[in-house]
Amino acid sequence: MGRRAFLIGSLGAALTVTAAGTTGLLARSAWADETTVLDAMGDYTITDRSTGCQVTVTVRNGVRRIRANGLPNHRTGQFANAHNPNTISSQSYDYRLPAHPKRSSTVTPYSLPQPFGIALNGVIFDPLAAEWFNRDPSSGWTVNPLGGAMDLGLDANEAHVQPNGAYHYHGIPQGLVAQLSHRRHSPLIGWAGDGFPIYLDRGHRKARNAASGITRLRSSYRLKSGPRPGGPGGRYNGDYLEDYEYVAGLGDLDAANGRYQVTPEYPRGTYAYILTAAYPVIPHAFAAPVATSFVRAGGAGGGRPGGPPPRPQ
């Protein structure tokens, strides 16, 4: 599949579905009259002059290589701001992910500083935050960036900026989602660090049946009941990651917030991760080994217990 390179203008890109039924990025160039659709499963290059977003993806010999500068192709909030003192700057990402990953027999949680994946626009999915109750990592209570314990200066994309200038998503990237089709199965939105695809929460009612209709897929995590046994005290309310527990079968997804399913890109089926409306939103565990190029020292394979392995498929 050949590379399609193009220029896109501010908010001029939208994910759609190609004639072949796979996810595509629909780009109306501000400098040309033509409309270009790329297939996100293959090779592509994005250069957005208005935002500075640059992404180059190639797929060769079973390896998906993603090179990006980490700048989004959508508007962001103001950075620095009162709760996040960092300004956005270009990064130098170069990841080699398996194009045909194999699931492990268990789910493996990850911990800081390990990120989860990368969106089609080259922005990192990095849901964990280096914040704890009383700012004490040994407290056993990890601040939920999307909870109410601490204002981390997130913008409308549930994103903010690391001290090195890296803009990253802690939750659903609304600026990117606003460019997506909402009429059918979720389009592909990115790739996890182990190579499996990432989708939004619109999937088939029956995971292996493309004719079963579309539904909102639900996480299998829930708030614990009762008061916290220590730390911040009070009742479990979602302010801390430890406020949640995994209950197999409660929702549609496993402990890594994924399932084996058919999709437009994978009509024969694939394991896929789902970004859900409810916790954990972005998965906090991997179902396969993280690609070496994506591993951050001390992060992959650690962290809180993530529940039992995915249900057999």
N, C-alpha and C positions, 0 to 999 in steps of 0.2 A: 504494500500500500504506500503510494508516494506521499511525500510531504506537501502540505498546502500551507503556504506562508501568506500572511496578510497583515494589514494595518487596521486597527480599530479605533474609533473615537470614544470619547467619554460616555460611559453607559450605553455604548452602541453595540454591545454584544449580548446575545441571548442564547441559552441552550435550548435546543429543539430536538426533533427526531428526524433523522435522515430518511431518504426513500427506502433504504435497506432496513429501517426500523431501529437503528442504533442511535445512541446519543450523539448529537453534533453541536458545535458551537456556531451559532448563526451570527455573522459579523457584517454589519453595514458600515463600510469604510467612509470616513469623513472626507477622504481624498479621492474617492472613486465612486462611480455610479453602480458598480456591481455588488452583489451580495454573495458572500462565500460561506459555505458550510464545510466544516472539517469533521472528520470522524475521530472522536476522542479515544477510540481504541487503537488508533494507528499513530503515524508520525504527524506532528503539527508544530507550527511556530506561531506565537502571538507576540506582536509588538504594538503596544498601545502608547502612542505619543503623548496623550493627554495625562495619563497616570504614571507612565514610566514602566508599566508591567512588561516584562519580557520572559517568555517561556519557550523552550525548545524541547520537544519530546521525540525520541526515536525508539523503535522497537526492532531489535535485532537478536537473532539467535537465542530467543527465550528471555531476553532482558529488556525491560522498559527503562530507558535512561531519561531522567527528568532534570533538565538544567533550568534554573529560574533565579530571578533576582528578588523574589519575595514581595514585590510591590503588587498590590491588587489592581484589578481592572474595574474597580468601582470606587465610589466616594467613600471616604472614611470620616470618622469624627475628628475633633481637634486634638492634636498631640504636639506638644505636651499639654496636659490639663491638670486640674487641681489634685487628682488622685493617681495620675500616671505621668511622671515627669520626663518621659522619654520621647524623642522625636523619631519618626519613621525614616529609615535609611535603607538603601539597597543592600541585599545580601548576595551570597554566592553559593547557591545550592547546586549540588551535583549528586543525584541519587541514582542508583542502579537497583531496580526492584525486579523480582522474578515475575515474568509475564504469565507463568503457570504455577503458582504456589501450591503447596500441599499442606493440608491441615494437620496439625498435631493431634495427639489423642487427648490433650488437656488444654484448657484455657490458661494463659499466663498473664497475670496483671503486670503492669509496668508502673514505674515511679519516676519522679523527677530525677534527671532533667529530660527523660525520654518523651518526645512528641509522639503523636499517633499516626499522622499521615499528611498528605499534601493534596490540596484542591487542584482542579484542572487549571486554575489561574496562577498556580505556583505559590500560593499562600499556605503556610503550615497549619494543620490542625494540632493544637497543643493545649489540651483541656485542663491540665493540672496547674496549680499555682503554688509558689513558694511562700505560702502564708499559713500560719497555724494559730490555734488558740494561745493567747498571750505571746504570740510570735515565738513560740517554743516548739521546735520540731519533735521534741521528746514528749510533748503533752499527749500525743495519740489522737489529736483532733485536728484534722486538715480542713482548712477553709474551702468551702465550695465557691468557686468564682462566680457562679450564677445564683448563689444564695444571698442572704441579707446580712451576714456577719461582718462583711467588709466591702467598702466601695473601692473597686480596683480600677476605676476610670474606663470601663468598657464602653465602646461606642455602640451604635445600632446593629453592628454586625457581631456583637458579643465578642469583640476583639480589642486588644490593646497592644502595647509595644514593650518589648524587652529592653533592658539597658543597652544592648548592642544594636538597637534600632530595628529589630525584627518584628514586623507586624504579624500577628498570629491570632487564629480563631480559638476562643474558649467555648463557643457554642455554635448556634446556627448562623451562618454568614448571610444575613438578610440581603446585603447588596448583591450577592451572587444569586441567591434564591429568587430575588425579584426578576431575574433574567431567565428563569426556568419556566417550562411549560407545566401547568398544573392540571392538565386534562387527562393524563394517562399515568402509566407506571412512572415512578420517579426516574429521571435520567441519571446517568452516572455523574457523580459530582467530584470524585477524586479517588486517590489510591492510598491504602493503608501502608504502613512501613514494612509489612510482610508481603505486599504485592496484591492482596485481595482488594476488590473494588468497594467503594463507599457510595451508598445511595441515601436519598431522603426516605421518609417513612411512608411513601405510597407504594404498596406492593400488592401482589396477587393474594386473594383470600386464602387460596391453597397454594403453598409455596412452589409446588411443582406443576401447577396447572395454569397456563396462561389464559385460559378461557373462564377462569373462576371469578372474574371481576376484580376491582381494585378496592383496597381498604387501607386505613391508617394502621400501620404496624406499631405494636405497643411493646415497650420495655417490660422486662420481668423483674424489675426492681421496685421496691416500695419503701416508704418511710417506716422505720421501726416504731413500735408503740410504747407509750409510757415515758418516764423521765430518763434523762441521761444519767449514767451511774457516777459520773464525775466530770472533770474538766469544766466546760462552760456551764454545766447544770441546765436546768430547764428541760422542757420536753423536746423530743426529736422534731425538728421543723425544717430540715434541709439546709441549714446554714453550714453544716460540716459534712464531708463525704461519708464519715462514719455513721451518719444518721440513717443511711440506707442499707437495705439487705436485699439479696437476690433470692427469689422464690421460683424454683423451676416450674415452668408451665403457667405462671401467673399471666404472662403476656405471650407475644408471638416469638420472642427472641431469646437467645441463650445468654450465658453470663458475660460474653464478649459483645453483647448487643448486636448479634448477627444471626443469620440462618442460611441454610442451603436453599436456593431459590432459582427459578428461571427468570430471566430478565430480557429486555430487548437485545442487549449486547451478548447475553449468554443464553440462547434459547434451549440449550441442553443442560443448563443449570450450572451454578457456581456457589461457593460460599461467599457471602457478602455481608458487609457491615452496614448498619442502619443508623442514621442520625435521627434521634427521636425527640419528640416534644418534651417528654419527661426524662428524669434522670435515668442514665448518665448523660444523655444528649449525645456527646461524642464518646465512643467506647473507651473504657479504661483498661482493656485487656486485649491481647492478641490471640488468635487461633492458630497461628503458624509462627515459625521463627522469624524474627525481624531481620531484614536484609542488613548485611554488614555495613553498607554505606549509610544506613539510616540509624544505626545504633548510636546513642549518646551514652558515654561512659557512666556506669552506675545506675542506669535507668531501665534497660530492658531486662525483663525477667524478675523484677523485684516488686515491691509494693504490697498493698493490702490483699487479703484473700479475695479472689474474684468469683467464687462459686464453683460448682462442678463443671466438668467439660461439656461441650455442646452435645445435645441429644443426637444419637446415631441417625444418619440419613440413609 
